């Protein structure tokens, strides 16, 4: 049987046997009534980790991001974010659809904005020609930046700009635990700088479903109403919350293993004759540009023929994402295949 290695995303992970056991043992109730004890435990646990008052469990990071934006903006206002941010690129135009808000797109470096850039995009007050700046949003880690991340000092500097202008700061922390693992910063310190924090548990932490929005009690009460309107009310979803609790308790420290595997792949790619460039690898994402030896479609097909599933990420661009289901055997096989492609006939 051919070994199959799925490097498309860290969303493809399956629950471990121990996680499944925790799920089946969960105590559940109707969460719309606030009666699911496992969901309540998860929300309180995650909020405490980041020093926030409360949390709300949702099916996806897109929902938690969109709820936060809806709660913190009004129609005719504007959100400042990087041009490559997930909330702009990959959430279906949700900012305009859900919140009737505009977006100010900053040309950051690998997904990261500077405090000076953020300040320069803040609109002048009381000018009816412009939307009113209402929210700043950071992504950490930055998906299209190749898993780049803000450290705490960089976050603090942007937070200071937001405070001077009385603007809330939102974190799209879909892979925030990867950022924390790489930087050594603490989750508790993050809560000091962000008004709302979205964390995803179905990526690097390996839960099958689930994201959380964290913030003040007032924000989360408002979020409950928005989630209901969006159709996101849970019933006996404690089975899913149990997987998330298990992930928080058991899968955070091991994220460094994914980072090491990503660096191994990056090193091989940097020495391959079909690669033009590789974005610096800081966490578990590897984004690289192919030269003319392969098109991105032909390269992905060549990998698929060897049991390696990858994704095109733009013209001549390919992304690998390492995760809990990528074993040492899979890594070794992928390295062998990548090296072998140096010798193959050019694909067109």
C-alpha positions as a Python dict, from the first residue, in 0.01 Angstrom:
ca = {
    (1, 'X'): (0, 0, 0),
    (2, 'X'): (141, 338, -107),
    (3, 'X'): (233, 577, 173),
    (4, 'X'): (10, 886, 151),
    (5, 'X'): (144, 1214, 288),
    (6, 'X'): (-97, 1507, 290),
    (7, 'X'): (86, 1840, 300),
    (8, 'X'): (-199, 2058, 170),
    (9, 'X'): (-282, 2201, 511),
    (10, 'X'): (-277, 2133, 884),
    (11, 'X'): (-658, 2120, 864),
    (12, 'X'): (-644, 1762, 728),
    (13, 'X'): (-549, 1602, 1060),
    (14, 'X'): (-750, 1318, 1214),
    (15, 'X'): (-817, 1273, 1587),
    (16, 'X'): (-569, 1051, 1767),
    (17, 'X'): (-701, 740, 1947),
    (18, 'X'): (-662, 919, 2281),
    (19, 'X'): (-851, 1222, 2150),
    (20, 'X'): (-1133, 998, 2026),
    (21, 'X'): (-1150, 836, 2368),
    (22, 'X'): (-1185, 1178, 2529),
    (23, 'X'): (-1460, 1269, 2282),
    (24, 'X'): (-1665, 957, 2354),
    (25, 'X'): (-1633, 1016, 2727),
    (26, 'X'): (-1757, 1376, 2711),
    (27, 'X'): (-2054, 1498, 2913),
    (28, 'X'): (-2286, 1700, 2692),
    (29, 'X'): (-2596, 1921, 2701),
    (30, 'X'): (-2767, 2183, 2487),
    (31, 'X'): (-2519, 2465, 2437),
    (32, 'X'): (-2779, 2712, 2309),
    (33, 'X'): (-2918, 2694, 2662),
    (34, 'X'): (-2564, 2718, 2799),
    (35, 'X'): (-2598, 2365, 2936),
    (36, 'X'): (-2314, 2176, 2768),
    (37, 'X'): (-2058, 2132, 3049),
    (38, 'X'): (-1772, 2039, 2817),
    (39, 'X'): (-1819, 2344, 2597),
    (40, 'X'): (-1840, 2562, 2908),
    (41, 'X'): (-1516, 2406, 3033),
    (42, 'X'): (-1341, 2465, 2702),
    (43, 'X'): (-1449, 2829, 2679),
    (44, 'X'): (-1336, 2901, 3035),
    (45, 'X'): (-1009, 2715, 2989),
    (46, 'X'): (-911, 2898, 2668),
    (47, 'X'): (-1015, 3238, 2804),
    (48, 'X'): (-798, 3183, 3113),
    (49, 'X'): (-501, 3084, 2898),
    (50, 'X'): (-508, 3423, 2727),
    (51, 'X'): (-616, 3624, 3029),
    (52, 'X'): (-957, 3709, 2884),
    (53, 'X'): (-1291, 3711, 3066),
    (54, 'X'): (-1489, 3480, 2839),
    (55, 'X'): (-1496, 3276, 2521),
    (56, 'X'): (-1739, 3141, 2263),
    (57, 'X'): (-1699, 2810, 2076),
    (58, 'X'): (-1768, 2815, 1701),
    (59, 'X'): (-1732, 2575, 1407),
    (60, 'X'): (-1458, 2767, 1229),
    (61, 'X'): (-1200, 3041, 1247),
    (62, 'X'): (-1382, 3224, 971),
    (63, 'X'): (-1688, 3244, 1195),
    (64, 'X'): (-1493, 3365, 1498),
    (65, 'X'): (-1315, 3628, 1289),
    (66, 'X'): (-1635, 3746, 1126),
    (67, 'X'): (-1820, 3761, 1457),
    (68, 'X'): (-1542, 3972, 1607),
    (69, 'X'): (-1541, 4210, 1312),
    (70, 'X'): (-1920, 4241, 1322),
    (71, 'X'): (-1914, 4307, 1696),
    (72, 'X'): (-1639, 4568, 1680),
    (73, 'X'): (-1741, 4765, 1370),
    (74, 'X'): (-2046, 4937, 1226),
    (75, 'X'): (-2159, 4991, 865),
    (76, 'X'): (-1952, 5256, 683),
    (77, 'X'): (-1648, 5194, 903),
    (78, 'X'): (-1316, 5039, 802),
    (79, 'X'): (-1086, 4755, 908),
    (80, 'X'): (-709, 4789, 869),
    (81, 'X'): (-530, 4465, 782),
    (82, 'X'): (-249, 4336, 566),
    (83, 'X'): (-328, 4281, 198),
    (84, 'X'): (-267, 3907, 234),
    (85, 'X'): (-472, 3864, 553),
    (86, 'X'): (-702, 3564, 578),
    (87, 'X'): (-997, 3785, 683),
    (88, 'X'): (-969, 3962, 346),
    (89, 'X'): (-840, 3691, 113),
    (90, 'X'): (-1012, 3372, 227),
    (91, 'X'): (-1334, 3453, 409),
    (92, 'X'): (-1559, 3500, 108),
    (93, 'X'): (-1591, 3877, 129),
    (94, 'X'): (-1743, 3835, 474),
    (95, 'X'): (-1635, 4176, 599),
    (96, 'X'): (-1852, 4350, 342),
    (97, 'X'): (-2134, 4094, 355),
    (98, 'X'): (-2165, 4055, 731),
    (99, 'X'): (-2049, 4392, 860),
    (100, 'X'): (-2103, 4634, 569),
    (101, 'X'): (-1753, 4760, 641),
    (102, 'X'): (-1467, 4864, 418),
    (103, 'X'): (-1110, 4734, 429),
    (104, 'X'): (-785, 4933, 422),
    (105, 'X'): (-518, 4702, 280),
    (106, 'X'): (-161, 4748, 399),
    (107, 'X'): (139, 4626, 199),
    (108, 'X'): (323, 4459, 482),
    (109, 'X'): (624, 4229, 460),
    (110, 'X'): (526, 3862, 451),
    (111, 'X'): (191, 3947, 604),
    (112, 'X'): (325, 4165, 883),
    (113, 'X'): (241, 4533, 924),
    (114, 'X'): (456, 4785, 1109),
    (115, 'X'): (319, 5033, 1364),
    (116, 'X'): (407, 5315, 1125),
    (117, 'X'): (207, 5152, 846),
    (118, 'X'): (-94, 5100, 1069),
    (119, 'X'): (-87, 5461, 1182),
    (120, 'X'): (-58, 5590, 827),
    (121, 'X'): (-378, 5407, 728),
    (122, 'X'): (-591, 5551, 1008),
    (123, 'X'): (-844, 5788, 851),
    (124, 'X'): (-875, 6151, 963),
    (125, 'X'): (-1167, 6206, 1197),
    (126, 'X'): (-1488, 6376, 1086),
    (127, 'X'): (-1411, 6363, 714),
    (128, 'X'): (-1728, 6242, 543),
    (129, 'X'): (-1539, 6144, 227),
    (130, 'X'): (-1378, 5847, 403),
    (131, 'X'): (-1500, 5549, 598),
    (132, 'X'): (-1424, 5579, 968),
    (133, 'X'): (-1136, 5363, 1089),
    (134, 'X'): (-1281, 5130, 1351),
    (135, 'X'): (-1063, 4817, 1386),
    (136, 'X'): (-708, 4687, 1330),
    (137, 'X'): (-663, 4315, 1269),
    (138, 'X'): (-341, 4111, 1282),
    (139, 'X'): (-288, 3754, 1163),
    (140, 'X'): (-45, 3538, 1359),
    (141, 'X'): (101, 3331, 1210),
    (142, 'X'): (69, 3481, 861),
    (143, 'X'): (-47, 3212, 620),
    (144, 'X'): (55, 3380, 295),
    (145, 'X'): (372, 3503, 462),
    (146, 'X'): (492, 3146, 484),
    (147, 'X'): (412, 3107, 853),
    (148, 'X'): (586, 3430, 956),
    (149, 'X'): (488, 3564, 1295),
    (150, 'X'): (472, 3878, 1506),
    (151, 'X'): (666, 3860, 1831),
    (152, 'X'): (526, 4020, 2144),
    (153, 'X'): (731, 4338, 2108),
    (154, 'X'): (593, 4396, 1759),
    (155, 'X'): (240, 4334, 1881),
    (156, 'X'): (289, 4573, 2173),
    (157, 'X'): (404, 4849, 1939),
    (158, 'X'): (97, 4815, 1716),
    (159, 'X'): (-125, 4796, 2024),
    (160, 'X'): (17, 5128, 2140),
    (161, 'X'): (-85, 5290, 1810),
    (162, 'X'): (-435, 5146, 1848),
    (163, 'X'): (-469, 5275, 2203),
    (164, 'X'): (-363, 5627, 2105),
    (165, 'X'): (-634, 5629, 1840),
    (166, 'X'): (-893, 5448, 2053),
    (167, 'X'): (-910, 5152, 1813),
    (168, 'X'): (-970, 4790, 1916),
    (169, 'X'): (-713, 4532, 1806),
    (170, 'X'): (-824, 4189, 1681),
    (171, 'X'): (-607, 3880, 1646),
    (172, 'X'): (-676, 3620, 1381),
    (173, 'X'): (-484, 3355, 1573),
    (174, 'X'): (-567, 3058, 1353),
    (175, 'X'): (-211, 2936, 1415),
    (176, 'X'): (-131, 3143, 1722),
    (177, 'X'): (5, 2840, 1907),
    (178, 'X'): (264, 2796, 1632),
    (179, 'X'): (363, 3160, 1682),
    (180, 'X'): (389, 3108, 2058),
    (181, 'X'): (593, 2791, 2014),
    (182, 'X'): (837, 2967, 1781),
    (183, 'X'): (869, 3292, 1976),
    (184, 'X'): (859, 3161, 2329),
    (185, 'X'): (604, 3430, 2416),
    (186, 'X'): (319, 3345, 2652),
    (187, 'X'): (-49, 3324, 2569),
    (188, 'X'): (-128, 3518, 2884),
    (189, 'X'): (72, 3817, 2760),
    (190, 'X'): (-126, 3823, 2435),
    (191, 'X'): (-444, 3903, 2625),
    (192, 'X'): (-294, 4233, 2738),
    (193, 'X'): (-280, 4367, 2384),
    (194, 'X'): (-583, 4231, 2199),
    (195, 'X'): (-948, 4319, 2248),
    (196, 'X'): (-1056, 4003, 2067),
    (197, 'X'): (-865, 3683, 1994),
    (198, 'X'): (-967, 3409, 1753),
    (199, 'X'): (-790, 3075, 1803),
    (200, 'X'): (-828, 2765, 1588),
    (201, 'X'): (-798, 2417, 1736),
    (202, 'X'): (-845, 2214, 1416),
    (203, 'X'): (-513, 2307, 1258),
    (204, 'X'): (-181, 2237, 1430),
    (205, 'X'): (-348, 2115, 1748),
    (206, 'X'): (-527, 1841, 1558),
    (207, 'X'): (-889, 1871, 1679),
    (208, 'X'): (-1145, 1772, 1414),
    (209, 'X'): (-1357, 2090, 1442),
    (210, 'X'): (-1358, 2411, 1638),
    (211, 'X'): (-1240, 2765, 1696),
    (212, 'X'): (-1287, 3005, 1986),
    (213, 'X'): (-1338, 3379, 2010),
    (214, 'X'): (-1202, 3524, 2333),
    (215, 'X'): (-1263, 3866, 2485),
    (216, 'X'): (-1450, 4059, 2750),
    (217, 'X'): (-1780, 3934, 2889),
    (218, 'X'): (-1954, 4219, 2707),
    (219, 'X'): (-1796, 4126, 2374),
    (220, 'X'): (-1878, 3756, 2409),
    (221, 'X'): (-2238, 3831, 2504),
    (222, 'X'): (-2268, 4030, 2182),
    (223, 'X'): (-2092, 3748, 1997),
    (224, 'X'): (-2352, 3498, 2120),
    (225, 'X'): (-2626, 3695, 1949),
    (226, 'X'): (-2426, 3727, 1625),
    (227, 'X'): (-2341, 3355, 1626),
    (228, 'X'): (-2711, 3275, 1663),
    (229, 'X'): (-2799, 3495, 1365),
    (230, 'X'): (-2528, 3326, 1157),
    (231, 'X'): (-2674, 2985, 1241),
    (232, 'X'): (-2383, 2883, 1460),
    (233, 'X'): (-2569, 2774, 1771),
    (234, 'X'): (-2454, 2435, 1901),
    (235, 'X'): (-2656, 2160, 2061),
    (236, 'X'): (-2465, 1863, 2209),
    (237, 'X'): (-2131, 1973, 2067),
    (238, 'X'): (-1940, 1886, 2382),
    (239, 'X'): (-1806, 1584, 2194),
    (240, 'X'): (-1618, 1829, 1972),
    (241, 'X'): (-1521, 2052, 2264),
    (242, 'X'): (-1370, 1749, 2439),
    (243, 'X'): (-1135, 1703, 2143),
    (244, 'X'): (-1036, 2068, 2172),
    (245, 'X'): (-966, 2037, 2544),
    (246, 'X'): (-753, 1731, 2476),
    (247, 'X'): (-565, 1924, 2206),
    (248, 'X'): (-491, 2214, 2440),
    (249, 'X'): (-369, 1976, 2710),
    (250, 'X'): (-160, 1747, 2490),
    (251, 'X'): (-74, 1893, 2150),
    (252, 'X'): (68, 2240, 2215),
    (253, 'X'): (422, 2150, 2314),
    (254, 'X'): (470, 1913, 2022),
    (255, 'X'): (422, 2194, 1764),
    (256, 'X'): (800, 2241, 1758),
    (257, 'X'): (821, 1902, 1587),
    (258, 'X'): (617, 2038, 1296),
    (259, 'X'): (847, 2338, 1272),
    (260, 'X'): (1153, 2114, 1254),
    (261, 'X'): (994, 1905, 977),
    (262, 'X'): (908, 2220, 780),
    (263, 'X'): (1270, 2336, 803),
    (264, 'X'): (1391, 1999, 675),
    (265, 'X'): (1167, 2035, 369),
    (266, 'X'): (1278, 2394, 320),
    (267, 'X'): (1646, 2296, 326),
    (268, 'X'): (1589, 2032, 58),
    (269, 'X'): (1392, 2271, -161),
    (270, 'X'): (1655, 2543, -135),
    (271, 'X'): (1906, 2299, -285),
    (272, 'X'): (1678, 2179, -566),
    (273, 'X'): (1731, 2276, -928),
    (274, 'X'): (1358, 2330, -991),
    (275, 'X'): (1308, 2587, -715),
    (276, 'X'): (1352, 2958, -774),
    (277, 'X'): (1306, 3071, -411),
    (278, 'X'): (1171, 2963, -72),
    (279, 'X'): (1015, 3199, 180),
    (280, 'X'): (1198, 3190, 514),
    (281, 'X'): (1052, 2911, 727),
    (282, 'X'): (970, 3012, 1084),
    (283, 'X'): (689, 2775, 1177),
    (284, 'X'): (508, 2491, 995),
    (285, 'X'): (442, 2647, 655),
    (286, 'X'): (674, 2619, 353),
    (287, 'X'): (594, 2834, 49),
    (288, 'X'): (822, 2813, -252),
    (289, 'X'): (838, 2937, -610),
    (290, 'X'): (923, 2699, -891),
    (291, 'X'): (1140, 2792, -1184),
    (292, 'X'): (1055, 2693, -1542),
    (293, 'X'): (1145, 2326, -1501),
    (294, 'X'): (795, 2265, -1370),
    (295, 'X'): (462, 2441, -1373),
    (296, 'X'): (296, 2437, -1034),
    (297, 'X'): (27, 2202, -1169),
    (298, 'X'): (285, 1961, -1313),
    (299, 'X'): (487, 1967, -992),
    (300, 'X'): (184, 1892, -775),
    (301, 'X'): (95, 1606, -1013),
    (302, 'X'): (447, 1464, -994),
    (303, 'X'): (422, 1462, -614),
    (304, 'X'): (77, 1302, -627),
    (305, 'X'): (220, 1019, -835),
    (306, 'X'): (445, 942, -539),
    (307, 'X'): (169, 963, -278),
    (308, 'X'): (240, 1321, -168),
    (309, 'X'): (-56, 1559, -174),
    (310, 'X'): (29, 1929, -203),
    (311, 'X'): (-149, 2245, -313),
    (312, 'X'): (-73, 2511, -571),
    (313, 'X'): (-58, 2849, -401),
    (314, 'X'): (-55, 3079, -702),
    (315, 'X'): (131, 3090, -1034),
    (316, 'X'): (447, 2879, -993),
    (317, 'X'): (389, 2872, -616),
    (318, 'X'): (341, 2565, -396),
    (319, 'X'): (269, 2538, -24),
    (320, 'X'): (357, 2256, 216),
    (321, 'X'): (217, 2250, 570),
    (322, 'X'): (349, 2008, 829),
    (323, 'X'): (126, 1880, 1109),
    (324, 'X'): (67, 1611, 1367),
    (325, 'X'): (-18, 1344, 1107),
    (326, 'X'): (311, 1384, 917),
    (327, 'X'): (528, 1104, 1053),
    (328, 'X'): (906, 1070, 1035),
    (329, 'X'): (856, 802, 768),
    (330, 'X'): (643, 1039, 562),
    (331, 'X'): (903, 1313, 598),
    (332, 'X'): (1184, 1083, 483),
    (333, 'X'): (978, 969, 185),
    (334, 'X'): (896, 1328, 88),
    (335, 'X'): (1263, 1428, 109),
    (336, 'X'): (1357, 1135, -118),
    (337, 'X'): (1091, 1231, -373),
    (338, 'X'): (1190, 1599, -372),
    (339, 'X'): (1553, 1505, -434),
    (340, 'X'): (1457, 1265, -712),
    (341, 'X'): (1272, 1539, -898),
    (342, 'X'): (1605, 1708, -966),
    (343, 'X'): (1679, 1430, -1213),
    (344, 'X'): (1345, 1399, -1387),
    (345, 'X'): (1257, 1526, -1730),
    (346, 'X'): (1123, 1880, -1737),
    (347, 'X'): (742, 1888, -1727),
    (348, 'X'): (542, 2137, -1929),
}
